[in-house]
Amino acid sequence: MDRSSLYALQGFVAAARLRKLSLAAAELNLTVSALSHQLRGLEERLGRRLFERGPRGVSFTPDGERLYDRIAPHLDAIEQALQPYSARRDEVLTLSLMPSFASSWLVPRLARFVAAHPQIEINLQSSTALVDFAREPVDAALRFGPGNWPGLAAEHLFDDWITPTASPALVERLGRPTLATLGEFPLLGDPGNRWAEWFQRFGGREPARFVAHFNDSETLQRAAAEGLGIALGRVTLARPLVDAGRLLPLFSQRLQSEFSHYLVHPPRSDGHRGLAAFRAWLLDEAQRYTRELARAPAVPAVRAGQDAGPRSAAGPASKRRPASKQATTSRAGPAPRRRRD
């Protein structure tokens, strides 16, 4: 098969996937007329009509659908095989990370990197799925996990902590719990099911039921900010809501998260100048963040005799001032190796 036929098959697959010649032509850096010429040539060579053209785009004929099913997987395999040999642009850095970490930690700091390295273009790909470096053109990733991903270099950034947080409105309405009375307040089930460990470590009694259960940390924090109940949430995700006055950390005590934050990359990204600059900046930001947590003032203790239990929602609301951000406590021991957002 000559080269023009290979180009025509590539155009055929692009048009089949996008269902619009204009989009397929833009993806292939062709004009619409050039792509149409390729497709007509392919149909003439095969002696079969592959597309039906209409005002809303193109659709398969039966012959076109059969051809697509046969050749598309092979073209994908060729593209994936050539991916490691593609020309790398060191001024472009593609980074994968979870949406929750992007919005709560990285994006609020990213302007400092852009100001220091205006020549580097950052492409952020936010997803809860782990990127497949063997198949996707991603240079590095920020991950929350145990730190051991086969075939990848992983560099520790910082640990995370979990602690009870609540909305100021809930504290105003029900009062502020003590360690002993926390279980009497409306609590939200956390993704790691670590309330039992909290009560075992710091006292009090776990409630017979929770107001609601959540399978991801970001939704849990948002529910707490809306006043649904008290969340045992991650400090990193809660920090923007605390700074905005939408959440209050209730105690200075914390449990260390079973996972930590890491920068990971495959061997093919070694020597990537853009990644090297981002890594140096990121490690500096991680150290700064760790110092900020260590300097944060402890949450003021509740005076004796106050807030022994939750007040009735119909009762009078107290007018105390919100608590300040809590201080980091000592590191907890090793924890189970499960993965969750």
URCORKA-V499332 format. One record per residue. N is the residue number from 1. PHI is phi in degrees with one decimal (none if undefined). OMEGA is omega in radians with two decimals (* if undefined). Layout:
BEGIN
[[N:PHI:OMEGA] [N:PHI:OMEGA]]
END
This chain:
BEGIN
[[1:none:-3.11] [2:-79.4:-3.05] [3:-63.7:-3.12] [4:-62.4:3.11] [5:-68.3:3.08] [6:-63.8:3.08] [7:-62.3:-3.14] [8:-65.9:3.10] [9:-65.9:3.08] [10:-62.9:3.10] [11:-65.9:3.11] [12:-61.5:-3.13] [13:-65.3:3.13] [14:-64.0:3.13] [15:-65.6:-3.14] [16:-65.8:-3.11] [17:-75.4:-3.05] [18:-89.6:3.09] [19:64.1:3.06] [20:-140.2:-3.12] [21:-64.6:-3.11] [22:-65.2:3.13] [23:-69.1:3.12] [24:-63.7:3.13] [25:-63.1:3.12] [26:-63.8:3.13] [27:-63.6:-3.10] [28:-94.5:-3.11] [29:59.0:3.10] [30:-122.0:2.94] [31:-81.5:3.12] [32:-63.0:-3.14] [33:-66.3:3.12] [34:-67.1:3.12] [35:-66.9:3.11] [36:-60.4:3.11] [37:-62.8:3.11] [38:-62.0:-3.09] [39:-67.2:3.09] [40:-64.0:3.11] [41:-63.3:3.12] [42:-66.2:3.12] [43:-63.9:3.12] [44:-66.6:3.14] [45:-64.5:-3.10] [46:-85.9:-3.12] [47:70.4:-3.10] [48:-143.0:3.07] [49:-86.7:-3.04] [50:-104.1:-3.08] [51:-128.5:2.87] [52:-107.5:-3.09] [53:-98.0:-3.12] [54:-140.3:-3.09] [55:-64.7:-3.12] [56:-99.2:3.13] [57:128.1:-3.10] [58:-116.4:3.08] [59:-137.3:-3.12] [60:-68.4:2.73] [61:-87.9:3.08] [62:-55.4:3.11] [63:-65.5:3.13] [64:-64.6:3.14] [65:-65.7:3.12] [66:-65.1:3.13] [67:-65.2:3.13] [68:-60.1:-3.13] [69:-60.9:-3.09] [70:-85.5:-3.00] [71:-102.1:-3.06] [72:-58.6:3.13] [73:-60.3:-3.11] [74:-72.6:3.08] [75:-66.2:3.08] [76:-62.5:-3.13] [77:-64.4:3.11] [78:-64.4:3.14] [79:-62.2:3.13] [80:-67.8:3.12] [81:-66.1:-3.13] [82:-83.9:-3.05] [83:-54.5:-3.13] [84:-62.8:-3.09] [85:-101.1:3.13] [86:-67.2:3.11] [87:-65.1:-3.10] [88:-96.1:3.08] [89:-105.6:-3.06] [90:-71.8:3.10] [91:-89.4:3.09] [92:-119.5:-3.13] [93:-122.1:3.10] [94:-103.1:-2.99] [95:-126.9:3.08] [96:-104.9:3.11] [97:-162.5:3.13] [98:-74.8:3.13] [99:-56.1:-3.11] [100:-63.8:-3.14] [101:-73.3:3.11] [102:-60.8:-3.05] [103:-75.8:-3.04] [104:-88.2:-3.02] [105:-125.9:-2.99] [106:-72.9:-3.04] [107:-58.4:3.10] [108:-61.5:-3.13] [109:-106.0:-2.95] [110:-65.5:3.14] [111:-59.8:3.13] [112:-66.9:3.10] [113:-68.8:-3.13] [114:-61.5:3.13] [115:-66.9:-3.11] [116:-79.6:-3.08] [117:-134.8:-3.09] [118:-65.6:-3.12] [119:-81.1:-3.09] [120:-100.1:3.10] [121:-95.6:-3.13] [122:-100.6:3.03] [123:-112.0:-3.14] [124:-97.1:3.08] [125:-114.4:-3.08] [126:-90.0:-3.14] [127:-161.1:3.05] [128:-82.8:3.12] [129:-85.7:3.07] [130:-70.0:-3.14] [131:-70.7:3.05] [132:-96.1:-3.07] [133:-64.4:-3.14] [134:-74.6:-3.06] [135:-116.7:-3.03] [136:-116.2:-3.11] [137:-79.4:-3.13] [138:-114.7:-3.07] [139:-85.4:-3.08] [140:-159.4:-3.14] [141:-147.4:2.97] [142:-105.3:-3.05] [143:-127.5:3.06] [144:-113.8:-3.05] [145:-175.3:-3.05] [146:-77.5:3.08] [147:96.3:-3.13] [148:-125.4:3.10] [149:-111.6:-3.07] [150:-54.6:3.09] [151:80.3:-3.11] [152:-123.9:2.98] [153:-83.0:-3.11] [154:-123.6:-3.14] [155:-119.8:-3.09] [156:-67.3:3.10] [157:-102.4:3.09] [158:-165.8:3.07] [159:-81.8:3.06] [160:-126.0:-3.06] [161:-134.9:3.07] [162:-124.3:-3.09] [163:-157.6:3.13] [164:-66.1:3.08] [165:-134.5:3.13] [166:-147.7:3.08] [167:-75.3:3.06] [168:-55.9:-3.13] [169:-65.2:3.12] [170:-66.8:3.12] [171:-65.1:3.10] [172:-64.2:-3.07] [173:-79.6:-3.01] [174:-108.0:-3.03] [175:90.5:-3.09] [176:-106.7:-3.09] [177:-76.2:2.89] [178:-98.5:3.08] [179:-59.2:-3.08] [180:-74.3:-3.04] [181:-103.3:-3.06] [182:-56.4:-3.10] [183:-65.2:3.12] [184:-86.3:-3.12] [185:-93.3:3.09] [186:-69.1:-3.10] [187:-112.8:3.13] [188:-105.2:3.12] [189:-66.8:-3.07] [190:-98.9:-3.10] [191:-61.0:-3.10] [192:-89.0:-3.13] [193:51.4:-3.06] [194:-105.9:3.06] [195:-61.0:3.14] [196:-59.2:3.11] [197:-66.0:3.12] [198:-60.3:-3.10] [199:-66.9:3.09] [200:-67.2:-3.09] [201:-79.5:-2.96] [202:-115.1:3.08] [203:93.1:-3.06] [204:91.1:-3.09] [205:-125.8:3.11] [206:-67.1:-3.12] [207:-69.0:3.11] [208:-69.3:3.13] [209:-149.1:3.08] [210:-106.0:3.14] [211:-61.6:3.14] [212:-160.6:3.11] [213:-117.2:-3.11] [214:-133.7:-3.13] [215:-103.8:3.01] [216:-143.7:-2.99] [217:-69.9:-3.08] [218:-66.5:3.11] [219:-63.9:3.09] [220:-58.7:-3.13] [221:-64.6:3.14] [222:-65.4:3.11] [223:-64.4:3.10] [224:-65.2:3.14] [225:-64.4:3.11] [226:-83.9:3.08] [227:87.5:-3.12] [228:-69.4:-3.13] [229:174.0:-3.14] [230:-94.5:-3.10] [231:-106.6:2.94] [232:-95.4:-2.94] [233:-114.4:-3.14] [234:-75.0:-3.09] [235:-61.6:-3.10] [236:-61.2:-3.14] [237:-74.2:-3.09] [238:-79.2:-3.00] [239:-53.9:3.13] [240:-61.7:3.13] [241:-71.7:3.06] [242:-66.7:3.14] [243:-62.2:3.14] [244:-84.1:3.13] [245:79.6:-3.13] [246:-94.9:3.09] [247:-133.8:3.05] [248:-121.2:2.93] [249:-73.3:-2.99] [250:-90.8:-3.07] [251:-140.5:3.02] [252:-81.4:3.14] [253:-70.8:3.12] [254:-143.8:2.93] [255:-106.5:3.07] [256:-75.9:3.08] [257:-63.5:3.12] [258:-71.5:-3.14] [259:-119.9:3.09] [260:-131.5:3.14] [261:-97.4:-3.07] [262:-136.2:2.89] [263:-100.9:-3.12] [264:-126.0:3.07] [265:-156.2:3.10] [266:-81.9:3.14] [267:-57.4:-3.11] [268:-65.1:3.12] [269:-89.8:3.06] [270:-60.1:-3.14] [271:84.1:3.09] [272:-69.9:-3.03] [273:-65.6:3.09] [274:-64.1:3.10] [275:-66.3:3.13] [276:-62.3:3.12] [277:-67.0:3.13] [278:-65.5:3.13] [279:-59.8:-3.14] [280:-61.9:3.11] [281:-64.6:-3.08] [282:-63.9:3.13] [283:-63.3:3.09] [284:-64.9:3.11] [285:-65.1:3.13] [286:-64.4:3.10] [287:-66.0:3.11] [288:-63.6:3.14] [289:-63.4:3.12] [290:-62.4:3.10] [291:-66.6:3.11] [292:-61.0:3.11] [293:-63.8:-3.13] [294:-68.6:-3.13] [295:-87.9:-3.07] [296:-61.6:-3.13] [297:-66.4:3.12] [298:-68.3:3.09] [299:-70.6:-3.14] [300:-59.8:3.13] [301:-74.5:3.08] [302:-78.1:-3.11] [303:-65.3:-3.11] [304:-56.6:3.10] [305:87.8:-3.13] [306:-104.6:3.00] [307:55.8:3.11] [308:-68.1:3.11] [309:-161.2:-3.11] [310:-69.3:3.05] [311:-79.7:3.05] [312:-63.4:3.13] [313:-60.8:-3.13] [314:-87.3:-3.10] [315:-76.0:-3.14] [316:-68.9:3.14] [317:-91.7:3.10] [318:-78.4:-3.07] [319:-122.1:3.13] [320:-81.7:-3.13] [321:-82.5:-3.14] [322:-62.8:3.10] [323:-75.7:3.11] [324:-85.4:-3.08] [325:-68.8:-3.01] [326:-87.4:-3.14] [327:-96.3:3.08] [328:-74.3:3.09] [329:-99.4:-3.10] [330:-67.4:-3.08] [331:-70.1:3.09] [332:-81.7:-3.10] [333:-76.2:-3.12] [334:-59.2:-3.08] [335:-128.4:3.14] [336:-60.0:-3.06] [337:-105.3:3.05] [338:-108.6:3.13] [339:-113.9:3.01] [340:-157.0:3.10] [341:-71.6:*]]
END
